[in-house]
Amino acid sequence: MSDDDSPEAVAEKSMQQAGGLGELIPEPLMPAWNQVEKVQAFRRTHGETYVGVFELLTALMLAGGYVWWLLLYLELI
């Protein structure tokens, strides 16, 4: 029995080949699944920056909306 056939080696190889839901997706849906995988890879790579930028944009839009509402309420516009 070689080292490649040992239970540990087989388990390690199996874990590395496990692809998650990609193994369950039917062939016609693979293009859509590939797009999902690209988004997931982007989020794993740039997750903190990605979330921080969108939090900042959301805060700016909410602040702008509140100021706009206040100006309309005070009839300054």
PDB file with SEQRES, HELIX, SHEET and CRYST1 records, atoms N, CA, C and O in Angstrom:
SEQRES   1 A   77  MET SER ASP ASP ASP SER PRO GLU ALA VAL ALA GLU LYS          
SEQRES   2 A   77  SER MET GLN GLN ALA GLY GLY LEU GLY GLU LEU ILE PRO          
SEQRES   3 A   77  GLU PRO LEU MET PRO ALA TRP ASN GLN VAL GLU LYS VAL          
SEQRES   4 A   77  GLN ALA PHE ARG ARG THR HIS GLY GLU THR TYR VAL GLY          
SEQRES   5 A   77  VAL PHE GLU LEU LEU THR ALA LEU MET LEU ALA GLY GLY          
SEQRES   6 A   77  TYR VAL TRP TRP LEU LEU LEU TYR LEU GLU LEU ILE              
HELIX    1 AA1 ASP A    3  ASP A    5  5                                   3    
HELIX    2 AA2 PRO A    7  GLN A   17  1                                  11    
HELIX    3 AA3 GLY A   20  GLU A   23  5                                   4    
HELIX    4 AA4 GLU A   27  LEU A   29  5                                   3    
HELIX    5 AA5 MET A   30  TYR A   73  1                                  44    
CRYST1    1.000    1.000    1.000  90.00  90.00  90.00 P 1           1          
ATOM      1  N   MET A   1       0.850  -1.184   0.000  1.00  0.00           N  
ATOM      2  CA  MET A   1       0.000   0.000   0.000  1.00  0.00           C  
ATOM      3  C   MET A   1       0.889   1.238   0.000  1.00  0.00           C  
ATOM      4  O   MET A   1       1.720   1.403   0.893  1.00  0.00           O  
ATOM      5  N   SER A   2       0.723   2.099  -0.983  1.00  0.00           N  
ATOM      6  CA  SER A   2       1.546   3.302  -1.065  1.00  0.00           C  
ATOM      7  C   SER A   2       0.954   4.398  -0.184  1.00  0.00           C  
ATOM      8  O   SER A   2      -0.162   4.274   0.319  1.00  0.00           O  
ATOM      9  N   ASP A   3       1.722   5.472  -0.008  1.00  0.00           N  
ATOM     10  CA  ASP A   3       1.267   6.593   0.817  1.00  0.00           C  
ATOM     11  C   ASP A   3       0.039   7.266   0.213  1.00  0.00           C  
ATOM     12  O   ASP A   3      -0.786   7.818   0.940  1.00  0.00           O  
ATOM     13  N   ASP A   4      -0.089   7.223  -1.129  1.00  0.00           N  
ATOM     14  CA  ASP A   4      -1.235   7.863  -1.788  1.00  0.00           C  
ATOM     15  C   ASP A   4      -2.535   7.131  -1.531  1.00  0.00           C  
ATOM     16  O   ASP A   4      -3.611   7.712  -1.674  1.00  0.00           O  
ATOM     17  N   ASP A   5      -2.453   5.853  -1.150  1.00  0.00           N  
ATOM     18  CA  ASP A   5      -3.656   5.062  -0.914  1.00  0.00           C  
ATOM     19  C   ASP A   5      -4.027   5.004   0.569  1.00  0.00           C  
ATOM     20  O   ASP A   5      -5.014   4.362   0.926  1.00  0.00           O  
ATOM     21  N   SER A   6      -3.266   5.652   1.427  1.00  0.00           N  
ATOM     22  CA  SER A   6      -3.576   5.597   2.854  1.00  0.00           C  
ATOM     23  C   SER A   6      -4.894   6.327   3.123  1.00  0.00           C  
ATOM     24  O   SER A   6      -5.248   7.249   2.389  1.00  0.00           O  
ATOM     25  N   PRO A   7      -5.607   5.932   4.148  1.00  0.00           N  
ATOM     26  CA  PRO A   7      -6.894   6.581   4.447  1.00  0.00           C  
ATOM     27  C   PRO A   7      -6.764   8.090   4.668  1.00  0.00           C  
ATOM     28  O   PRO A   7      -7.651   8.858   4.294  1.00  0.00           O  
ATOM     29  N   GLU A   8      -5.652   8.506   5.278  1.00  0.00           N  
ATOM     30  CA  GLU A   8      -5.444   9.935   5.514  1.00  0.00           C  
ATOM     31  C   GLU A   8      -5.269  10.689   4.200  1.00  0.00           C  
ATOM     32  O   GLU A   8      -5.809  11.781   4.021  1.00  0.00           O  
ATOM     33  N   ALA A   9      -4.503  10.092   3.278  1.00  0.00           N  
ATOM     34  CA  ALA A   9      -4.280  10.734   1.982  1.00  0.00           C  
ATOM     35  C   ALA A   9      -5.573  10.806   1.179  1.00  0.00           C  
ATOM     36  O   ALA A   9      -5.846  11.809   0.520  1.00  0.00           O  
ATOM     37  N   VAL A  10      -6.363   9.744   1.237  1.00  0.00           N  
ATOM     38  CA  VAL A  10      -7.640   9.725   0.521  1.00  0.00           C  
ATOM     39  C   VAL A  10      -8.584  10.765   1.111  1.00  0.00           C  
ATOM     40  O   VAL A  10      -9.266  11.473   0.369  1.00  0.00           O  
ATOM     41  N   ALA A  11      -8.630  10.865   2.438  1.00  0.00           N  
ATOM     42  CA  ALA A  11      -9.495  11.846   3.097  1.00  0.00           C  
ATOM     43  C   ALA A  11      -9.056  13.262   2.751  1.00  0.00           C  
ATOM     44  O   ALA A  11      -9.891  14.129   2.493  1.00  0.00           O  
ATOM     45  N   GLU A  12      -7.746  13.497   2.746  1.00  0.00           N  
ATOM     46  CA  GLU A  12      -7.224  14.831   2.403  1.00  0.00           C  
ATOM     47  C   GLU A  12      -7.579  15.203   0.968  1.00  0.00           C  
ATOM     48  O   GLU A  12      -8.011  16.322   0.692  1.00  0.00           O  
ATOM     49  N   LYS A  13      -7.391  14.251   0.063  1.00  0.00           N  
ATOM     50  CA  LYS A  13      -7.703  14.499  -1.343  1.00  0.00           C  
ATOM     51  C   LYS A  13      -9.195  14.751  -1.526  1.00  0.00           C  
ATOM     52  O   LYS A  13      -9.591  15.621  -2.303  1.00  0.00           O  
ATOM     53  N   SER A  14     -10.011  14.000  -0.821  1.00  0.00           N  
ATOM     54  CA  SER A  14     -11.459  14.164  -0.904  1.00  0.00           C  
ATOM     55  C   SER A  14     -11.885  15.538  -0.389  1.00  0.00           C  
ATOM     56  O   SER A  14     -12.756  16.180  -0.976  1.00  0.00           O  
ATOM     57  N   MET A  15     -11.275  15.985   0.697  1.00  0.00           N  
ATOM     58  CA  MET A  15     -11.598  17.305   1.240  1.00  0.00           C  
ATOM     59  C   MET A  15     -11.206  18.415   0.274  1.00  0.00           C  
ATOM     60  O   MET A  15     -11.920  19.410   0.156  1.00  0.00           O  
ATOM     61  N   GLN A  16     -10.091  18.258  -0.412  1.00  0.00           N  
ATOM     62  CA  GLN A  16      -9.638  19.272  -1.354  1.00  0.00           C  
ATOM     63  C   GLN A  16     -10.526  19.318  -2.592  1.00  0.00           C  
ATOM     64  O   GLN A  16     -10.670  20.374  -3.208  1.00  0.00           O  
ATOM     65  N   GLN A  17     -11.118  18.196  -2.961  1.00  0.00           N  
ATOM     66  CA  GLN A  17     -11.950  18.147  -4.150  1.00  0.00           C  
ATOM     67  C   GLN A  17     -13.402  18.502  -3.863  1.00  0.00           C  
ATOM     68  O   GLN A  17     -14.183  18.704  -4.793  1.00  0.00           O  
ATOM     69  N   ALA A  18     -13.772  18.580  -2.592  1.00  0.00           N  
ATOM     70  CA  ALA A  18     -15.154  18.905  -2.256  1.00  0.00           C  
ATOM     71  C   ALA A  18     -15.455  20.320  -2.728  1.00  0.00           C  
ATOM     72  O   ALA A  18     -14.749  21.264  -2.371  1.00  0.00           O  
ATOM     73  N   GLY A  19     -16.494  20.462  -3.524  1.00  0.00           N  
ATOM     74  CA  GLY A  19     -16.787  21.757  -4.125  1.00  0.00           C  
ATOM     75  C   GLY A  19     -18.031  22.419  -3.590  1.00  0.00           C  
ATOM     76  O   GLY A  19     -18.462  23.417  -4.167  1.00  0.00           O  
ATOM     77  N   GLY A  20     -18.628  21.939  -2.544  1.00  0.00           N  
ATOM     78  CA  GLY A  20     -19.827  22.552  -2.018  1.00  0.00           C  
ATOM     79  C   GLY A  20     -21.024  22.292  -2.917  1.00  0.00           C  
ATOM     80  O   GLY A  20     -21.197  21.186  -3.428  1.00  0.00           O  
ATOM     81  N   LEU A  21     -21.843  23.310  -3.108  1.00  0.00           N  
ATOM     82  CA  LEU A  21     -23.068  23.151  -3.892  1.00  0.00           C  
ATOM     83  C   LEU A  21     -22.803  22.966  -5.380  1.00  0.00           C  
ATOM     84  O   LEU A  21     -23.682  22.502  -6.106  1.00  0.00           O  
ATOM     85  N   GLY A  22     -21.629  23.314  -5.839  1.00  0.00           N  
ATOM     86  CA  GLY A  22     -21.312  23.179  -7.249  1.00  0.00           C  
ATOM     87  C   GLY A  22     -21.471  21.755  -7.758  1.00  0.00           C  
ATOM     88  O   GLY A  22     -21.725  21.538  -8.943  1.00  0.00           O  
ATOM     89  N   GLU A  23     -21.323  20.794  -6.870  1.00  0.00           N  
ATOM     90  CA  GLU A  23     -21.478  19.393  -7.265  1.00  0.00           C  
ATOM     91  C   GLU A  23     -22.942  19.014  -7.449  1.00  0.00           C  
ATOM     92  O   GLU A  23     -23.237  18.015  -8.105  1.00  0.00           O  
ATOM     93  N   LEU A  24     -23.861  19.789  -6.887  1.00  0.00           N  
ATOM     94  CA  LEU A  24     -25.282  19.468  -6.939  1.00  0.00           C  
ATOM     95  C   LEU A  24     -26.036  20.237  -8.020  1.00  0.00           C  
ATOM     96  O   LEU A  24     -27.175  19.902  -8.346  1.00  0.00           O  
ATOM     97  N   ILE A  25     -25.407  21.256  -8.566  1.00  0.00           N  
ATOM     98  CA  ILE A  25     -26.069  22.116  -9.545  1.00  0.00           C  
ATOM     99  C   ILE A  25     -26.186  21.392 -10.882  1.00  0.00           C  
ATOM    100  O   ILE A  25     -25.197  20.846 -11.370  1.00  0.00           O  
ATOM    101  N   PRO A  26     -27.380  21.377 -11.485  1.00  0.00           N  
ATOM    102  CA  PRO A  26     -27.528  20.744 -12.804  1.00  0.00           C  
ATOM    103  C   PRO A  26     -26.753  21.513 -13.878  1.00  0.00           C  
ATOM    104  O   PRO A  26     -26.538  22.719 -13.757  1.00  0.00           O  
ATOM    105  N   GLU A  27     -26.351  20.823 -14.897  1.00  0.00           N  
ATOM    106  CA  GLU A  27     -25.519  21.403 -15.969  1.00  0.00           C  
ATOM    107  C   GLU A  27     -26.126  22.669 -16.589  1.00  0.00           C  
ATOM    108  O   GLU A  27     -25.379  23.618 -16.826  1.00  0.00           O  
ATOM    109  N   PRO A  28     -27.436  22.742 -16.865  1.00  0.00           N  
ATOM    110  CA  PRO A  28     -27.979  23.964 -17.471  1.00  0.00           C  
ATOM    111  C   PRO A  28     -27.854  25.206 -16.578  1.00  0.00           C  
ATOM    112  O   PRO A  28     -27.882  26.330 -17.080  1.00  0.00           O  
ATOM    113  N   LEU A  29     -27.716  25.011 -15.266  1.00  0.00           N  
ATOM    114  CA  LEU A  29     -27.614  26.147 -14.342  1.00  0.00           C  
ATOM    115  C   LEU A  29     -26.169  26.529 -14.024  1.00  0.00           C  
ATOM    116  O   LEU A  29     -25.934  27.457 -13.250  1.00  0.00           O  
ATOM    117  N   MET A  30     -25.207  25.831 -14.605  1.00  0.00           N  
ATOM    118  CA  MET A  30     -23.799  26.096 -14.290  1.00  0.00           C  
ATOM    119  C   MET A  30     -23.355  27.520 -14.621  1.00  0.00           C  
ATOM    120  O   MET A  30     -22.595  28.089 -13.838  1.00  0.00           O  
ATOM    121  N   PRO A  31     -23.783  28.138 -15.740  1.00  0.00           N  
ATOM    122  CA  PRO A  31     -23.364  29.526 -15.974  1.00  0.00           C  
ATOM    123  C   PRO A  31     -23.790  30.469 -14.847  1.00  0.00           C  
ATOM    124  O   PRO A  31     -23.017  31.336 -14.441  1.00  0.00           O  
ATOM    125  N   ALA A  32     -24.996  30.307 -14.350  1.00  0.00           N  
ATOM    126  CA  ALA A  32     -25.462  31.142 -13.235  1.00  0.00           C  
ATOM    127  C   ALA A  32     -24.664  30.828 -11.969  1.00  0.00           C  
ATOM    128  O   ALA A  32     -24.305  31.736 -11.219  1.00  0.00           O  
ATOM    129  N   TRP A  33     -24.387  29.551 -11.732  1.00  0.00           N  
ATOM    130  CA  TRP A  33     -23.625  29.164 -10.543  1.00  0.00           C  
ATOM    131  C   TRP A  33     -22.201  29.713 -10.615  1.00  0.00           C  
ATOM    132  O   TRP A  33     -21.641  30.109  -9.593  1.00  0.00           O  
ATOM    133  N   ASN A  34     -21.617  29.741 -11.803  1.00  0.00           N  
ATOM    134  CA  ASN A  34     -20.265  30.293 -11.945  1.00  0.00           C  
ATOM    135  C   ASN A  34     -20.240  31.764 -11.559  1.00  0.00           C  
ATOM    136  O   ASN A  34     -19.261  32.233 -10.979  1.00  0.00           O  
ATOM    137  N   GLN A  35     -21.309  32.503 -11.876  1.00  0.00           N  
ATOM    138  CA  GLN A  35     -21.384  33.913 -11.479  1.00  0.00           C  
ATOM    139  C   GLN A  35     -21.462  34.032  -9.953  1.00  0.00           C  
ATOM    140  O   GLN A  35     -20.836  34.914  -9.365  1.00  0.00           O  
ATOM    141  N   VAL A  36     -22.226  33.153  -9.321  1.00  0.00           N  
ATOM    142  CA  VAL A  36     -22.331  33.152  -7.859  1.00  0.00           C  
ATOM    143  C   VAL A  36     -20.958  32.864  -7.245  1.00  0.00           C  
ATOM    144  O   VAL A  36     -20.570  33.504  -6.268  1.00  0.00           O  
ATOM    145  N   GLU A  37     -20.232  31.914  -7.810  1.00  0.00           N  
ATOM    146  CA  GLU A  37     -18.902  31.585  -7.296  1.00  0.00           C  
ATOM    147  C   GLU A  37     -17.946  32.760  -7.447  1.00  0.00           C  
ATOM    148  O   GLU A  37     -17.109  32.986  -6.573  1.00  0.00           O  
ATOM    149  N   LYS A  38     -18.054  33.514  -8.544  1.00  0.00           N  
ATOM    150  CA  LYS A  38     -17.203  34.695  -8.726  1.00  0.00           C  
ATOM    151  C   LYS A  38     -17.484  35.735  -7.652  1.00  0.00           C  
ATOM    152  O   LYS A  38     -16.558  36.337  -7.110  1.00  0.00           O  
ATOM    153  N   VAL A  39     -18.751  35.946  -7.345  1.00  0.00           N  
ATOM    154  CA  VAL A  39     -19.125  36.909  -6.301  1.00  0.00           C  
ATOM    155  C   VAL A  39     -18.605  36.432  -4.952  1.00  0.00           C  
ATOM    156  O   VAL A  39     -18.091  37.234  -4.172  1.00  0.00           O  
ATOM    157  N   GLN A  40     -18.730  35.148  -4.668  1.00  0.00           N  
ATOM    158  CA  GLN A  40     -18.247  34.611  -3.401  1.00  0.00           C  
ATOM    159  C   GLN A  40     -16.732  34.760  -3.287  1.00  0.00           C  
ATOM    160  O   GLN A  40     -16.224  35.103  -2.219  1.00  0.00           O  
ATOM    161  N   ALA A  41     -16.012  34.506  -4.369  1.00  0.00           N  
ATOM    162  CA  ALA A  41     -14.555  34.650  -4.353  1.00  0.00           C  
ATOM    163  C   ALA A  41     -14.174  36.111  -4.129  1.00  0.00           C  
ATOM    164  O   ALA A  41     -13.238  36.398  -3.383  1.00  0.00           O  
ATOM    165  N   PHE A  42     -14.890  37.034  -4.766  1.00  0.00           N  
ATOM    166  CA  PHE A  42     -14.629  38.461  -4.570  1.00  0.00           C  
ATOM    167  C   PHE A  42     -14.864  38.840  -3.111  1.00  0.00           C  
ATOM    168  O   PHE A  42     -14.067  39.570  -2.521  1.00  0.00           O  
ATOM    169  N   ARG A  43     -15.951  38.350  -2.531  1.00  0.00           N  
ATOM    170  CA  ARG A  43     -16.259  38.696  -1.143  1.00  0.00           C  
ATOM    171  C   ARG A  43     -15.245  38.102  -0.180  1.00  0.00           C  
ATOM    172  O   ARG A  43     -14.914  38.727   0.827  1.00  0.00           O  
ATOM    173  N   ARG A  44     -14.738  36.888  -0.476  1.00  0.00           N  
ATOM    174  CA  ARG A  44     -13.705  36.309   0.381  1.00  0.00           C  
ATOM    175  C   ARG A  44     -12.428  37.130   0.312  1.00  0.00           C  
ATOM    176  O   ARG A  44     -11.737  37.298   1.316  1.00  0.00           O  
ATOM    177  N   THR A  45     -12.112  37.648  -0.885  1.00  0.00           N  
ATOM    178  CA  THR A  45     -10.878  38.402  -1.068  1.00  0.00           C  
ATOM    179  C   THR A  45     -10.982  39.821  -0.535  1.00  0.00           C  
ATOM    180  O   THR A  45     -10.073  40.297   0.145  1.00  0.00           O  
ATOM    181  N   HIS A  46     -12.088  40.506  -0.837  1.00  0.00           N  
ATOM    182  CA  HIS A  46     -12.220  41.928  -0.523  1.00  0.00           C  
ATOM    183  C   HIS A  46     -13.371  42.199   0.431  1.00  0.00           C  
ATOM    184  O   HIS A  46     -13.914  43.304   0.427  1.00  0.00           O  
ATOM    185  N   GLY A  47     -13.758  41.238   1.241  1.00  0.00           N  
ATOM    186  CA  GLY A  47     -14.953  41.338   2.072  1.00  0.00           C  
ATOM    187  C   GLY A  47     -15.018  42.555   2.966  1.00  0.00           C  
ATOM    188  O   GLY A  47     -16.021  43.268   2.960  1.00  0.00           O  
ATOM    189  N   GLU A  48     -13.970  42.813   3.737  1.00  0.00           N  
ATOM    190  CA  GLU A  48     -14.000  43.927   4.690  1.00  0.00           C  
ATOM    191  C   GLU A  48     -14.087  45.265   3.978  1.00  0.00           C  
ATOM    192  O   GLU A  48     -14.876  46.125   4.370  1.00  0.00           O  
ATOM    193  N   THR A  49     -13.288  45.451   2.942  1.00  0.00           N  
ATOM    194  CA  THR A  49     -13.299  46.704   2.184  1.00  0.00           C  
ATOM    195  C   THR A  49     -14.636  46.877   1.481  1.00  0.00           C  
ATOM    196  O   THR A  49     -15.213  47.964   1.488  1.00  0.00           O  
ATOM    197  N   TYR A  50     -15.120  45.814   0.882  1.00  0.00           N  
ATOM    198  CA  TYR A  50     -16.393  45.798   0.156  1.00  0.00           C  
ATOM    199  C   TYR A  50     -17.531  46.246   1.065  1.00  0.00           C  
ATOM    200  O   TYR A  50     -18.323  47.111   0.691  1.00  0.00           O  
ATOM    201  N   VAL A  51     -17.614  45.658   2.257  1.00  0.00           N  
ATOM    202  CA  VAL A  51     -18.674  45.992   3.204  1.00  0.00           C  
ATOM    203  C   VAL A  51     -18.502  47.417   3.705  1.00  0.00           C  
ATOM    204  O   VAL A  51     -19.482  48.149   3.843  1.00  0.00           O  
ATOM    205  N   GLY A  52     -17.269  47.816   3.978  1.00  0.00           N  
ATOM    206  CA  GLY A  52     -17.018  49.168   4.466  1.00  0.00           C  
ATOM    207  C   GLY A  52     -17.436  50.235   3.469  1.00  0.00           C  
ATOM    208  O   GLY A  52     -18.025  51.245   3.853  1.00  0.00           O  
ATOM    209  N   VAL A  53     -17.142  50.023   2.205  1.00  0.00           N  
ATOM    210  CA  VAL A  53     -17.510  50.994   1.168  1.00  0.00           C  
ATOM    211  C   VAL A  53     -19.025  51.090   1.056  1.00  0.00           C  
ATOM    212  O   VAL A  53     -19.566  52.192   0.960  1.00  0.00           O  
ATOM    213  N   PHE A  54     -19.712  49.964   1.067  1.00  0.00           N  
ATOM    214  CA  PHE A  54     -21.173  50.009   0.957  1.00  0.00           C  
ATOM    215  C   PHE A  54     -21.824  50.590   2.207  1.00  0.00           C  
ATOM    216  O   PHE A  54     -22.877  51.219   2.107  1.00  0.00           O  
ATOM    217  N   GLU A  55     -21.226  50.396   3.381  1.00  0.00           N  
ATOM    218  CA  GLU A  55     -21.742  51.038   4.582  1.00  0.00           C  
ATOM    219  C   GLU A  55     -21.583  52.550   4.483  1.00  0.00           C  
ATOM    220  O   GLU A  55     -22.477  53.299   4.877  1.00  0.00           O  
ATOM    221  N   LEU A  56     -20.449  52.998   3.959  1.00  0.00           N  
ATOM    222  CA  LEU A  56     -20.222  54.425   3.791  1.00  0.00           C  
ATOM    223  C   LEU A  56     -21.213  55.019   2.791  1.00  0.00           C  
ATOM    224  O   LEU A  56     -21.794  56.073   3.048  1.00  0.00           O  
ATOM    225  N   LEU A  57     -21.408  54.355   1.661  1.00  0.00           N  
ATOM    226  CA  LEU A  57     -22.373  54.841   0.668  1.00  0.00           C  
ATOM    227  C   LEU A  57     -23.787  54.893   1.240  1.00  0.00           C  
ATOM    228  O   LEU A  57     -24.525  55.846   0.992  1.00  0.00           O  
ATOM    229  N   THR A  58     -24.161  53.873   2.004  1.00  0.00           N  
ATOM    230  CA  THR A  58     -25.487  53.854   2.615  1.00  0.00           C  
ATOM    231  C   THR A  58     -25.638  54.999   3.609  1.00  0.00           C  
ATOM    232  O   THR A  58     -26.677  55.659   3.636  1.00  0.00           O  
ATOM    233  N   ALA A  59     -24.628  55.240   4.415  1.00  0.00           N  
ATOM    234  CA  ALA A  59     -24.678  56.330   5.386  1.00  0.00           C  
ATOM    235  C   ALA A  59     -24.794  57.684   4.694  1.00  0.00           C  
ATOM    236  O   ALA A  59     -25.561  58.542   5.131  1.00  0.00           O  
ATOM    237  N   LEU A  60     -24.032  57.879   3.613  1.00  0.00           N  
ATOM    238  CA  LEU A  60     -24.106  59.145   2.884  1.00  0.00           C  
ATOM    239  C   LEU A  60     -25.476  59.352   2.254  1.00  0.00           C  
ATOM    240  O   LEU A  60     -26.008  60.462   2.278  1.00  0.00           O  
ATOM    241  N   MET A  61     -26.044  58.309   1.699  1.00  0.00           N  
ATOM    242  CA  MET A  61     -27.368  58.430   1.072  1.00  0.00           C  
ATOM    243  C   MET A  61     -28.440  58.697   2.121  1.00  0.00           C  
ATOM    244  O   MET A  61     -29.335  59.510   1.892  1.00  0.00           O  
ATOM    245  N   LEU A  62     -28.364  58.034   3.252  1.00  0.00           N  
ATOM    246  CA  LEU A  62     -29.338  58.281   4.317  1.00  0.00           C  
ATOM    247  C   LEU A  62     -29.205  59.706   4.855  1.00  0.00           C  
ATOM    248  O   LEU A  62     -30.210  60.385   5.064  1.00  0.00           O  
ATOM    249  N   ALA A  63     -27.981  60.157   5.077  1.00  0.00           N  
ATOM    250  CA  ALA A  63     -27.769  61.520   5.569  1.00  0.00           C  
ATOM    251  C   ALA A  63     -28.301  62.529   4.557  1.00  0.00           C  
ATOM    252  O   ALA A  63     -28.958  63.498   4.935  1.00  0.00           O  
ATOM    253  N   GLY A  64     -28.025  62.310   3.283  1.00  0.00           N  
ATOM    254  CA  GLY A  64     -28.534  63.207   2.250  1.00  0.00           C  
ATOM    255  C   GLY A  64     -30.052  63.218   2.219  1.00  0.00           C  
ATOM    256  O   GLY A  64     -30.658  64.277   2.055  1.00  0.00           O  
ATOM    257  N   GLY A  65     -30.669  62.068   2.374  1.00  0.00           N  
ATOM    258  CA  GLY A  65     -32.127  61.981   2.405  1.00  0.00           C  
ATOM    259  C   GLY A  65     -32.715  62.712   3.595  1.00  0.00           C  
ATOM    260  O   GLY A  65     -33.741  63.381   3.471  1.00  0.00           O  
ATOM    261  N   TYR A  66     -32.068  62.589   4.759  1.00  0.00           N  
ATOM    262  CA  TYR A  66     -32.565  63.294   5.940  1.00  0.00           C  
ATOM    263  C   TYR A  66     -32.452  64.800   5.773  1.00  0.00           C  
ATOM    264  O   TYR A  66     -33.363  65.538   6.151  1.00  0.00           O  
ATOM    265  N   VAL A  67     -31.350  65.259   5.213  1.00  0.00           N  
ATOM    266  CA  VAL A  67     -31.176  66.703   4.972  1.00  0.00           C  
ATOM    267  C   VAL A  67     -32.216  67.185   3.974  1.00  0.00           C  
ATOM    268  O   VAL A  67     -32.814  68.243   4.172  1.00  0.00           O  
ATOM    269  N   TRP A  68     -32.445  66.427   2.903  1.00  0.00           N  
ATOM    270  CA  TRP A  68     -33.455  66.793   1.903  1.00  0.00           C  
ATOM    271  C   TRP A  68     -34.840  66.878   2.549  1.00  0.00           C  
ATOM    272  O   TRP A  68     -35.586  67.828   2.309  1.00  0.00           O  
ATOM    273  N   TRP A  69     -35.175  65.886   3.365  1.00  0.00           N  
ATOM    274  CA  TRP A  69     -36.468  65.887   4.051  1.00  0.00           C  
ATOM    275  C   TRP A  69     -36.585  67.092   4.971  1.00  0.00           C  
ATOM    276  O   TRP A  69     -37.633  67.737   5.019  1.00  0.00           O  
ATOM    277  N   LEU A  70     -35.525  67.401   5.696  1.00  0.00           N  
ATOM    278  CA  LEU A  70     -35.536  68.544   6.612  1.00  0.00           C  
ATOM    279  C   LEU A  70     -35.737  69.850   5.856  1.00  0.00           C  
ATOM    280  O   LEU A  70     -36.505  70.709   6.288  1.00  0.00           O  
ATOM    281  N   LEU A  71     -35.043  70.001   4.718  1.00  0.00           N  
ATOM    282  CA  LEU A  71     -35.198  71.219   3.932  1.00  0.00           C  
ATOM    283  C   LEU A  71     -36.619  71.326   3.379  1.00  0.00           C  
ATOM    284  O   LEU A  71     -37.184  72.419   3.354  1.00  0.00           O  
ATOM    285  N   LEU A  72     -37.195  70.231   2.943  1.00  0.00           N  
ATOM    286  CA  LEU A  72     -38.589  70.259   2.456  1.00  0.00           C  
ATOM    287  C   LEU A  72     -39.542  70.572   3.615  1.00  0.00           C  
ATOM    288  O   LEU A  72     -40.484  71.347   3.451  1.00  0.00           O  
ATOM    289  N   TYR A  73     -39.303  69.983   4.762  1.00  0.00           N  
ATOM    290  CA  TYR A  73     -40.167  70.182   5.933  1.00  0.00           C  
ATOM    291  C   TYR A  73     -40.137  71.643   6.385  1.00  0.00           C  
ATOM    292  O   TYR A  73     -41.167  72.205   6.757  1.00  0.00           O  
ATOM    293  N   LEU A  74     -38.968  72.242   6.351  1.00  0.00           N  
ATOM    294  CA  LEU A  74     -38.840  73.644   6.764  1.00  0.00           C  
ATOM    295  C   LEU A  74     -39.192  74.614   5.669  1.00  0.00           C  
ATOM    296  O   LEU A  74     -39.095  75.829   5.844  1.00  0.00           O  
ATOM    297  N   GLU A  75     -39.604  74.073   4.529  1.00  0.00           N  
ATOM    298  CA  GLU A  75     -40.014  74.853   3.359  1.00  0.00           C  
ATOM    299  C   GLU A  75     -38.914  75.821   2.898  1.00  0.00           C  
ATOM    300  O   GLU A  75     -39.183  76.970   2.548  1.00  0.00           O  
ATOM    301  N   LEU A  76     -37.696  75.336   2.907  1.00  0.00           N  
ATOM    302  CA  LEU A  76     -36.570  76.122   2.405  1.00  0.00           C  
ATOM    303  C   LEU A  76     -36.324  75.872   0.922  1.00  0.00           C  
ATOM    304  O   LEU A  76     -35.567  76.594   0.272  1.00  0.00           O  
ATOM    305  N   ILE A  77     -36.967  74.854   0.411  1.00  0.00           N  
ATOM    306  CA  ILE A  77     -36.800  74.546  -1.019  1.00  0.00           C  
ATOM    307  C   ILE A  77     -38.112  74.799  -1.721  1.00  0.00           C  
ATOM    308  O   ILE A  77     -38.211  74.607  -2.933  1.00  0.00           O  
TER     309      ILE A  77                                                      
END                                                                             
